[in-house]
Amino acid sequence: MLRLLLSPKWMAWHVLTLGAMVTCGWLAAWQWGRAGSAMGSALNIGYGLQWPLFALFFGIMWWRFLRMEINDLRAARADAGPAAPEPAPAVVPEQAAVAEQVAAEPVTASVAPAEPAARPSPFTARPAGVTAPPPADPQLRAYNDELARLAARQEEATP
């Protein structure tokens, strides 16, 4: 658990949460001071009560997210826990000789790396000159045609 608390991701969350809570506390104190001044109002009192609640919310959510991640790690460890050792099978002398021969032979087969499936990604740019196929839905096609017509009309109208 200490490794999780000191991970870079969680260190950032600790700093952000602490910063948000301190800021909310400072704003609550400022609103209380403002409410007691000559220019203060009931609105300042309301905000003075709300800011500590916001700080409490940040703390509770930090705690809940931390507990969720800890529970996820525990569940992952339970799923990948150590398997019970299987008993070793009895080895017949002929099988041992065959196994030694197979182990002594060099492996010459090369394994090609598996390539990921080629599919378009929304995060990569399309090559120049490649257009998307027209949509099969007639309503969507009509909508896109109307948008193209409006864009062309706007380009003609702008100098």
N, C-alpha and C positions, 0 to 999 in steps of 0.2 A: 504494500500500500504506500510506503514511503517513496518507492520508485515512481509511482503514479503521481503523487503530490509534487514531486520535484521535476517532473517532465516539463519540457519547454512549453508545451501547450497549456498545462495546468498552472505553470508559473505566470503565464500571461493572464489566465483567468483570475488568479489570486490578486494580481496587481490591479486589474480592471475592476474587480468587485470591491476591493478595499478602497480604490480611488472613488468609485461611485458612492460607497457608503460614507466616506469622509466628506465628499462634496454635498451629499444630502444632509449630513449633520451640520455642515457650515451654513447651508441655505436655511435650515430650520432655525439656527441661532440668529441668523440675519433677519429672518421674518419676525421672530419674537422681539428682537430689538426694534425693528421697524414698527411693530404693533404698539409698543410702549412709547413711541415718540409722538410728537404733536401731530405729525402727518399720518399716523397709523390708523388702521381701520379693522373691522371685523374680517375683512378679506385677508389681511396679514396674519391674523390669528389662525384662520383656516389653513393657510399655507404653512404656517408654523407647525400645525398638527399633521399636515400631509407629508412633509419632507421626512420626518422620522419613519413614517409608514413605508415610504419609498425605499429608504435605507434598509428597513427590515425585509422588504420584498427582495432586494438584491441579495441579502444574506441568505434568505431561505432558498432562493432559486440556486445560488451557488452550492448550498448544501445538498439540495435535491439532485442537481446534475452530478455532483461528486459521488453521491450514493448510487446513482444509476450506473455510472461508469464502473464503480467498484463491484456492483452486483453483476454487471456484464462480464467483467474479468473473472469473477468467481465462477460464473456459469461456464465460461469458456474453459477454465481449468478443470472443472468437474467433467465436462464433455471429453476433454483430451487427457483425462487422468491416466495414470499408469495402468496398463493392461496387465491382467494376471499372466504370469509366465506359463507358457505351454510346456507340458512335459516333453522331454526329448524323445524322439522315436528310436526304437531299437534299430541299430545298424547291422545289417548282414555283411559279412566280409566281402562278398561279391559286389554289393552296392558301394562299399567303401572304395574298392579298386576302380570302379567305373567313375565315381565322383572325383577321385584323384586324377584320372586321365582327362576328364572334362576340364578340371581346374588347371591342368598343366597346359592345355591348348591355348594359344593366344587368340584373343578376340580381334577379328579384323573388320567387323561390320561397323560402319560409322552411322551415328544417329544424327539425322538432320534436325535442326531446331524447328520447333513447331512455329509456323507463322500465324499471326492473328488473322481472323477472318476479315477479308477486305469488305468494309462497309463504310458508307459515308458518315462522317462525323460532323456535328453541327459546329464544332470548334475549329475546323480547318477551312481555309479559303478555297473556293472553287477555282479551277484553272480558267484562264481567260478564254472567252469564246464558248464556254460550256454553259448552256442554259438548262434550267429545270424542265422536265417534261410537263406538258399541259395537264392540269388536273382532270381526273375522270368525272368529277361531280359537275353537272351542268350549271348549277347555281354558283359554285365557286368559280368556274370558268367565266361566267357572265360578270361576276363581281370583279374579278381580276381584269377583265377587258374594260370595264367601266373605270377602274382605277388608272389603267394605262391611258385611256382616252382623256381623263381629267388631268393627268400629269403632262400629256402632250399639249393640251390646251393651255396649261399654266406656263409651260416653257415657251410657247408662242407668244403669250401675253407679256412675259417679262423681257425687258430689253437686255 
